[in-house]
Structures are given as structure tokens and as C-alpha cells.
Amino acid sequence: GEQGFEKFRIVLVVATIWDVLSLLGFLCLKREEIVPVHIQHFSGRMKEVTMVIFGEAIFAIILQPYFHAREETHFYVALACTLWLIYALALQEFHILPNEDDHALRRSRLFGTLWYFTQIAKQIFLMGTSIGIK
């Protein structure tokens, strides 16, 4: 119980420190020392993770216990609004695409790093949204 959560908290803090230090180390590398990345593939992989999170949100909403036992109208209105929210977020995510030649990863190391961390933050917020609307 409590001891397992404390171990998880320690692992999370260590992983966060490791991530920040690796980012600082990455920013200190010269352009010639960095391994090239296929930008469309990398951004596609980030979108695939986001798609999995959207799927998890849909399953979390639809597969609730006693789903068929609820006869209140407000439950179904909330369910429809929640599914519409997930659908609208998915539309926003997968239909607003940057030009391949003008992607943030191609602009500079700073913009690429900012893009990456905004993607991670967005995925965390989507997980929080899917957990919160359950």
C-alpha cells in the first residue's frame, strides 16, 4: 500500500531528474554529434501514443460497471458529451498537421525540444482528462 506508493514516488523523482539532466546534456552537444532522426517517423510515433491514449479514454468511458443498469437521462447526456469531447480532441490532434518542411523539429534544437515536451505534457493532460471523466 503506502510503501509501494513511496517507492513509486522515488522512482518518478529519479526518472524526472534523469530526464532533465539528459535534456541539458543533449542541449550541450554539437550538431555533428547528434544522431539524425527521421522527423516524420518520430512525430508519427508520438501521434500513435496519443491515439492509444484516446482509445484508453473511450474504453474508460464506455466500459463502466453497471453501464446498462443506469436509466437516468443525465447519465446518457454526460456520456454523449464526453464522447464528443474525446472526438473533438482527436480531430484537433490528427487534422491540424504542420507542413513537413516546416516542422518544429526541423527549425532548431530549441523548438524541437519544446515541441517534444509539449507533446509529453499534452499526453499527460489527455490521460488526466480520460481518468477525470470516467
N, CA and C atoms as a LAMMPS dump frame, in Angstrom:
ITEM: TIMESTEP
0
ITEM: NUMBER OF ATOMS
402
ITEM: BOX BOUNDS ff ff ff
-5.0000000000000000e+02 5.0000000000000000e+02
-5.0000000000000000e+02 5.0000000000000000e+02
-5.0000000000000000e+02 5.0000000000000000e+02
ITEM: ATOMS id mol type element x y z
1 1 1 N 0.79 -1.177 0
2 1 2 C 0 0 0
3 1 3 C 0.842 1.256 0
4 2 1 N 1.041 1.781 1.183
5 2 2 C 1.733 3.063 1.334
6 2 3 C 3.202 2.953 0.955
7 3 1 N 3.828 1.829 1.289
8 3 2 C 5.251 1.636 0.974
9 3 3 C 5.475 1.537 -0.533
10 4 1 N 4.553 0.86 -1.233
11 4 2 C 4.669 0.749 -2.69
12 4 3 C 4.524 2.094 -3.375
13 5 1 N 3.609 2.935 -2.842
14 5 2 C 3.438 4.265 -3.41
15 5 3 C 4.676 5.118 -3.183
16 6 1 N 5.307 4.959 -2.014
17 6 2 C 6.516 5.734 -1.719
18 6 3 C 7.657 5.325 -2.653
19 7 1 N 7.784 4.032 -2.96
20 7 2 C 8.806 3.58 -3.907
21 7 3 C 8.528 4.145 -5.299
22 8 1 N 7.247 4.147 -5.678
23 8 2 C 6.878 4.708 -6.985
24 8 3 C 7.225 6.191 -7.05
25 9 1 N 6.979 6.906 -5.981
26 9 2 C 7.298 8.34 -5.938
27 9 3 C 8.802 8.562 -6.096
28 10 1 N 9.607 7.738 -5.446
29 10 2 C 11.065 7.869 -5.56
30 10 3 C 11.515 7.59 -6.991
31 11 1 N 10.967 6.542 -7.604
32 11 2 C 11.312 6.214 -8.989
33 11 3 C 10.902 7.35 -9.921
34 12 1 N 9.739 7.931 -9.681
35 12 2 C 9.27 9.035 -10.509
36 12 3 C 10.173 10.254 -10.385
37 13 1 N 10.626 10.571 -9.183
38 13 2 C 11.526 11.712 -8.982
39 13 3 C 12.869 11.451 -9.653
40 14 1 N 13.406 10.238 -9.498
41 14 2 C 14.691 9.903 -10.123
42 14 3 C 14.568 9.961 -11.647
43 15 1 N 13.461 9.445 -12.195
44 15 2 C 13.266 9.483 -13.65
45 15 3 C 13.138 10.914 -14.16
46 16 1 N 12.489 11.767 -13.4
47 16 2 C 12.347 13.171 -13.802
48 16 3 C 13.703 13.875 -13.788
49 17 1 N 14.487 13.64 -12.749
50 17 2 C 15.831 14.233 -12.683
51 17 3 C 16.689 13.723 -13.836
52 18 1 N 16.614 12.427 -14.118
53 18 2 C 17.37 11.835 -15.229
54 18 3 C 16.956 12.479 -16.547
55 19 1 N 15.658 12.69 -16.734
56 19 2 C 15.162 13.289 -17.966
57 19 3 C 15.665 14.716 -18.131
58 20 1 N 15.626 15.499 -17.072
59 20 2 C 16.094 16.89 -17.137
60 20 3 C 17.596 16.935 -17.402
61 21 1 N 18.366 16.087 -16.722
62 21 2 C 19.815 16.056 -16.948
63 21 3 C 20.16 15.607 -18.359
64 22 1 N 19.415 14.634 -18.888
65 22 2 C 19.69 14.191 -20.26
66 22 3 C 19.34 15.284 -21.256
67 23 1 N 18.287 16.065 -20.963
68 23 2 C 17.952 17.182 -21.831
69 23 3 C 19.059 18.229 -21.817
70 24 1 N 19.572 18.537 -20.63
71 24 2 C 20.665 19.505 -20.543
72 24 3 C 21.908 18.988 -21.264
73 25 1 N 22.177 17.705 -21.138
74 25 2 C 23.298 17.113 -21.862
75 25 3 C 23.089 17.168 -23.367
76 26 1 N 21.853 16.926 -23.799
77 26 2 C 21.537 16.986 -25.23
78 26 3 C 21.733 18.388 -25.779
79 27 1 N 21.336 19.391 -25.008
80 27 2 C 21.476 20.769 -25.479
81 27 3 C 22.935 21.201 -25.573
82 28 1 N 23.831 20.513 -24.871
83 28 2 C 25.253 20.854 -24.918
84 28 3 C 25.984 20.184 -26.079
85 29 1 N 25.353 19.21 -26.741
86 29 2 C 26.003 18.519 -27.85
87 29 3 C 26.077 19.415 -29.082
88 30 1 N 27.102 19.188 -29.87
89 30 2 C 27.221 19.904 -31.138
90 30 3 C 26.341 19.205 -32.177
91 31 1 N 26.025 19.923 -33.225
92 31 2 C 25.158 19.379 -34.271
93 31 3 C 25.745 18.113 -34.901
94 32 1 N 27.046 18.036 -35.027
95 32 2 C 27.685 16.874 -35.646
96 32 3 C 27.638 15.641 -34.748
97 33 1 N 27.444 15.827 -33.449
98 33 2 C 27.452 14.713 -32.502
99 33 3 C 26.079 14.074 -32.313
100 34 1 N 25.053 14.683 -32.862
101 34 2 C 23.692 14.193 -32.664
102 34 3 C 23.347 13.178 -33.748
103 35 1 N 22.728 12.077 -33.347
104 35 2 C 22.277 11.07 -34.298
105 35 3 C 21.06 11.626 -35.032
106 36 1 N 21.04 11.558 -36.364
107 36 2 C 19.896 12.111 -37.098
108 36 3 C 18.609 11.325 -36.808
109 37 1 N 17.502 12.038 -36.828
110 37 2 C 16.197 11.448 -36.555
111 37 3 C 15.322 11.635 -37.786
112 38 1 N 14.567 10.604 -38.145
113 38 2 C 13.591 10.738 -39.216
114 38 3 C 12.377 11.435 -38.619
115 39 1 N 12.177 12.692 -38.992
116 39 2 C 11.221 13.552 -38.301
117 39 3 C 9.79 13.066 -38.479
118 40 1 N 9.39 12.685 -39.69
119 40 2 C 8.021 12.222 -39.886
120 40 3 C 7.752 10.942 -39.097
121 41 1 N 8.726 10.061 -39.039
122 41 2 C 8.554 8.827 -38.279
123 41 3 C 8.43 9.119 -36.783
124 42 1 N 9.294 9.993 -36.283
125 42 2 C 9.277 10.315 -34.86
126 42 3 C 7.966 10.999 -34.459
127 43 1 N 7.525 11.978 -35.254
128 43 2 C 6.265 12.657 -34.925
129 43 3 C 5.084 11.71 -35.092
130 44 1 N 5.18 10.789 -36.041
131 44 2 C 4.134 9.777 -36.194
132 44 3 C 4.043 8.861 -34.99
133 45 1 N 5.2 8.505 -34.438
134 45 2 C 5.204 7.661 -33.231
135 45 3 C 4.579 8.391 -32.05
136 46 1 N 4.848 9.686 -31.932
137 46 2 C 4.23 10.456 -30.863
138 46 3 C 2.711 10.494 -31.035
139 47 1 N 2.253 10.607 -32.276
140 47 2 C 0.813 10.601 -32.531
141 47 3 C 0.198 9.232 -32.251
142 48 1 N 0.946 8.163 -32.472
143 48 2 C 0.432 6.824 -32.166
144 48 3 C 0.215 6.658 -30.67
145 49 1 N 1.121 7.179 -29.869
146 49 2 C 0.936 7.121 -28.411
147 49 3 C -0.31 7.911 -28.02
148 50 1 N -0.49 9.075 -28.642
149 50 2 C -1.683 9.88 -28.369
150 50 3 C -2.942 9.12 -28.776
151 51 1 N -2.883 8.394 -29.894
152 51 2 C -4.032 7.613 -30.34
153 51 3 C -4.373 6.511 -29.334
154 52 1 N -3.368 5.886 -28.773
155 52 2 C -3.603 4.87 -27.745
156 52 3 C -4.273 5.496 -26.527
157 53 1 N -3.84 6.687 -26.149
158 53 2 C -4.452 7.374 -25.006
159 53 3 C -5.916 7.698 -25.299
160 54 1 N -6.219 8.125 -26.536
161 54 2 C -7.621 8.365 -26.9
162 54 3 C -8.43 7.071 -26.812
163 55 1 N -7.855 5.967 -27.279
164 55 2 C -8.548 4.675 -27.184
165 55 3 C -8.801 4.271 -25.746
166 56 1 N -7.806 4.501 -24.896
167 56 2 C -7.983 4.21 -23.465
168 56 3 C -9.11 5.056 -22.886
169 57 1 N -9.196 6.307 -23.308
170 57 2 C -10.257 7.182 -22.81
171 57 3 C -11.624 6.673 -23.242
172 58 1 N -11.735 6.241 -24.492
173 58 2 C -13.019 5.716 -24.977
174 58 3 C -13.402 4.467 -24.19
175 59 1 N -12.451 3.544 -23.993
176 59 2 C -12.747 2.33 -23.226
177 59 3 C -13.109 2.663 -21.781
178 60 1 N -12.426 3.637 -21.201
179 60 2 C -12.724 4.005 -19.813
180 60 3 C -14.134 4.563 -19.684
181 61 1 N -14.595 5.246 -20.711
182 61 2 C -15.939 5.823 -20.664
183 61 3 C -17.004 4.757 -20.926
184 62 1 N -16.792 3.973 -21.967
185 62 2 C -17.808 3.011 -22.401
186 62 3 C -17.921 1.824 -21.445
187 63 1 N -16.795 1.293 -20.992
188 63 2 C -16.805 0.066 -20.187
189 63 3 C -16.877 0.373 -18.699
190 64 1 N -17.932 1.019 -18.302
191 64 2 C -18.132 1.307 -16.89
192 64 3 C -18.958 0.188 -16.265
193 65 1 N -18.731 -0.103 -14.986
194 65 2 C -19.575 -1.118 -14.342
195 65 3 C -21.017 -0.623 -14.246
196 66 1 N -21.922 -1.519 -14.394
197 66 2 C -23.35 -1.227 -14.321
198 66 3 C -23.769 -0.2 -15.373
199 67 1 N -23.155 -0.286 -16.537
200 67 2 C -23.448 0.656 -17.621
201 67 3 C -24.91 0.564 -18.039
202 68 1 N -25.44 -0.668 -18.172
203 68 2 C -26.811 -0.855 -18.649
204 68 3 C -27.84 -0.687 -17.536
205 69 1 N -27.401 -0.662 -16.282
206 69 2 C -28.342 -0.55 -15.174
207 69 3 C -28.772 0.892 -14.92
208 70 1 N -28.108 1.85 -15.534
209 70 2 C -28.416 3.261 -15.282
210 70 3 C -29.471 3.737 -16.273
211 71 1 N -30.548 4.225 -15.758
212 71 2 C -31.635 4.679 -16.621
213 71 3 C -31.813 6.186 -16.592
214 72 1 N -30.974 6.9 -15.864
215 72 2 C -31.113 8.35 -15.781
216 72 3 C -30.702 9.001 -17.097
217 73 1 N -31.441 10.015 -17.491
218 73 2 C -31.158 10.714 -18.739
219 73 3 C -29.842 11.48 -18.651
220 74 1 N -29.554 12.081 -17.503
221 74 2 C -28.329 12.883 -17.398
222 74 3 C -27.076 12.03 -17.571
223 75 1 N -27.149 10.739 -17.24
224 75 2 C -26.005 9.855 -17.453
225 75 3 C -25.694 9.742 -18.941
226 76 1 N -26.724 9.571 -19.768
227 76 2 C -26.512 9.416 -21.202
228 76 3 C -26.132 10.741 -21.863
229 77 1 N -26.632 11.836 -21.344
230 77 2 C -26.222 13.15 -21.857
231 77 3 C -24.738 13.374 -21.543
232 78 1 N -24.332 13.065 -20.323
233 78 2 C -22.916 13.204 -19.946
234 78 3 C -22.051 12.266 -20.774
235 79 1 N -22.524 11.056 -21.028
236 79 2 C -21.777 10.105 -21.848
237 79 3 C -21.603 10.639 -23.264
238 80 1 N -22.675 11.168 -23.85
239 80 2 C -22.59 11.71 -25.209
240 80 3 C -21.658 12.916 -25.262
241 81 1 N -21.731 13.799 -24.271
242 81 2 C -20.841 14.965 -24.24
243 81 3 C -19.385 14.564 -24.064
244 82 1 N -19.165 13.538 -23.268
245 82 2 C -17.798 13.063 -23.054
246 82 3 C -17.226 12.451 -24.329
247 83 1 N -18.024 11.642 -25
248 83 2 C -17.558 11.061 -26.264
249 83 3 C -17.319 12.153 -27.309
250 84 1 N -18.17 13.186 -27.312
251 84 2 C -17.966 14.302 -28.227
252 84 3 C -16.668 15.047 -27.91
253 85 1 N -16.354 15.213 -26.622
254 85 2 C -15.109 15.869 -26.222
255 85 3 C -13.898 15.081 -26.72
256 86 1 N -13.921 13.765 -26.523
257 86 2 C -12.805 12.934 -26.991
258 86 3 C -12.697 13.007 -28.513
259 87 1 N -13.825 12.951 -29.213
260 87 2 C -13.817 13.039 -30.669
261 87 3 C -13.265 14.396 -31.137
262 88 1 N -13.668 15.478 -30.479
263 88 2 C -13.188 16.808 -30.859
264 88 3 C -11.687 16.943 -30.613
265 89 1 N -11.204 16.401 -29.51
266 89 2 C -9.76 16.436 -29.237
267 89 3 C -8.994 15.614 -30.275
268 90 1 N -9.563 14.47 -30.665
269 90 2 C -8.902 13.65 -31.689
270 90 3 C -8.882 14.36 -33.034
271 91 1 N -9.968 15.024 -33.394
272 91 2 C -9.975 15.804 -34.642
273 91 3 C -8.904 16.878 -34.615
274 92 1 N -8.827 17.573 -33.501
275 92 2 C -7.825 18.63 -33.372
276 92 3 C -6.421 18.05 -33.47
277 93 1 N -6.213 16.885 -32.911
278 93 2 C -4.874 16.286 -32.894
279 93 3 C -4.455 15.779 -34.267
280 94 1 N -5.358 15.144 -34.99
281 94 2 C -4.954 14.438 -36.204
282 94 3 C -5.277 15.163 -37.502
283 95 1 N -5.943 16.311 -37.439
284 95 2 C -6.261 17.029 -38.674
285 95 3 C -5.587 18.39 -38.765
286 96 1 N -4.948 18.826 -37.714
287 96 2 C -4.166 20.057 -37.778
288 96 3 C -2.703 19.631 -37.82
289 97 1 N -2.192 19.511 -39.025
290 97 2 C -0.843 18.994 -39.219
291 97 3 C 0.054 20.077 -39.8
292 98 1 N 1.277 20.19 -39.282
293 98 2 C 2.196 21.176 -39.866
294 98 3 C 2.73 20.691 -41.204
295 99 1 N 3.198 21.613 -41.984
296 99 2 C 3.876 21.267 -43.218
297 99 3 C 5.131 20.465 -42.865
298 100 1 N 5.404 19.416 -43.618
299 100 2 C 6.551 18.555 -43.297
300 100 3 C 7.866 19.328 -43.301
301 101 1 N 7.988 20.307 -44.175
302 101 2 C 9.232 21.074 -44.263
303 101 3 C 9.338 22.142 -43.185
304 102 1 N 8.228 22.423 -42.498
305 102 2 C 8.209 23.492 -41.505
306 102 3 C 7.951 22.945 -40.096
307 103 1 N 8.275 21.688 -39.874
308 103 2 C 8.042 21.072 -38.562
309 103 3 C 8.994 21.689 -37.532
310 104 1 N 8.551 21.745 -36.285
311 104 2 C 9.371 22.341 -35.219
312 104 3 C 10.696 21.608 -35.047
313 105 1 N 10.711 20.305 -35.313
314 105 2 C 11.961 19.55 -35.185
315 105 3 C 12.982 19.95 -36.248
316 106 1 N 12.537 20.518 -37.345
317 106 2 C 13.458 20.959 -38.401
318 106 3 C 13.97 22.38 -38.165
319 107 1 N 13.262 23.153 -37.369
320 107 2 C 13.624 24.565 -37.198
321 107 3 C 14.902 24.735 -36.388
322 108 1 N 14.871 24.252 -35.16
323 108 2 C 16.049 24.384 -34.319
324 108 3 C 15.953 23.379 -33.181
325 109 1 N 17.04 23.238 -32.471
326 109 2 C 17.069 22.319 -31.34
327 109 3 C 16.118 22.78 -30.237
328 110 1 N 16.049 24.091 -30.031
329 110 2 C 15.156 24.638 -29.006
330 110 3 C 13.695 24.364 -29.344
331 111 1 N 13.275 24.661 -30.596
332 111 2 C 11.89 24.422 -30.988
333 111 3 C 11.56 22.929 -30.975
334 112 1 N 12.502 22.102 -31.379
335 112 2 C 12.279 20.661 -31.336
336 112 3 C 12.097 20.154 -29.92
337 113 1 N 12.904 20.66 -29.012
338 113 2 C 12.793 20.262 -27.607
339 113 3 C 11.48 20.748 -27.017
340 114 1 N 11.086 21.978 -27.34
341 114 2 C 9.801 22.498 -26.864
342 114 3 C 8.637 21.692 -27.431
343 115 1 N 8.712 21.324 -28.702
344 115 2 C 7.656 20.515 -29.306
345 115 3 C 7.54 19.176 -28.59
346 116 1 N 8.683 18.546 -28.332
347 116 2 C 8.677 17.236 -27.679
348 116 3 C 8.035 17.317 -26.294
349 117 1 N 8.422 18.311 -25.503
350 117 2 C 7.878 18.396 -24.149
351 117 3 C 6.418 18.849 -24.136
352 118 1 N 5.994 19.626 -25.126
353 118 2 C 4.564 19.938 -25.19
354 118 3 C 3.757 18.705 -25.579
355 119 1 N 4.332 17.834 -26.408
356 119 2 C 3.644 16.587 -26.743
357 119 3 C 3.5 15.699 -25.504
358 120 1 N 4.563 15.598 -24.711
359 120 2 C 4.511 14.795 -23.488
360 120 3 C 3.488 15.395 -22.519
361 121 1 N 3.505 16.711 -22.357
362 121 2 C 2.55 17.363 -21.45
363 121 3 C 1.123 17.152 -21.949
364 122 1 N 0.915 17.261 -23.256
365 122 2 C -0.423 17.05 -23.815
366 122 3 C -0.906 15.637 -23.54
367 123 1 N -0.021 14.65 -23.676
368 123 2 C -0.409 13.267 -23.415
369 123 3 C -0.741 13.054 -21.942
370 124 1 N 0.003 13.69 -21.067
371 124 2 C -0.306 13.585 -19.634
372 124 3 C -1.657 14.222 -19.342
373 125 1 N -1.928 15.376 -19.943
374 125 2 C -3.214 16.044 -19.72
375 125 3 C -4.357 15.228 -20.294
376 126 1 N -4.136 14.586 -21.44
377 126 2 C -5.181 13.723 -22.014
378 126 3 C -5.462 12.527 -21.109
379 127 1 N -4.399 11.972 -20.517
380 127 2 C -4.613 10.87 -19.562
381 127 3 C -5.408 11.362 -18.375
382 128 1 N -5.068 12.536 -17.864
383 128 2 C -5.815 13.104 -16.735
384 128 3 C -7.261 13.366 -17.109
385 129 1 N -7.498 13.835 -18.337
386 129 2 C -8.869 14.07 -18.795
387 129 3 C -9.639 12.771 -18.872
388 130 1 N -9.017 11.745 -19.438
389 130 2 C -9.723 10.467 -19.569
390 130 3 C -9.987 9.822 -18.22
391 131 1 N -9.092 10.014 -17.268
392 131 2 C -9.322 9.487 -15.928
393 131 3 C -10.388 10.319 -15.209
394 132 1 N -10.348 11.631 -15.413
395 132 2 C -11.276 12.511 -14.732
396 132 3 C -12.711 12.39 -15.202
397 133 1 N -12.929 12.044 -16.476
398 133 2 C -14.29 11.964 -16.99
399 133 3 C -14.891 10.575 -16.819
400 134 1 N -14.168 9.69 -16.229
401 134 2 C -14.638 8.311 -16.063
402 134 3 C -15.766 8.197 -15.111
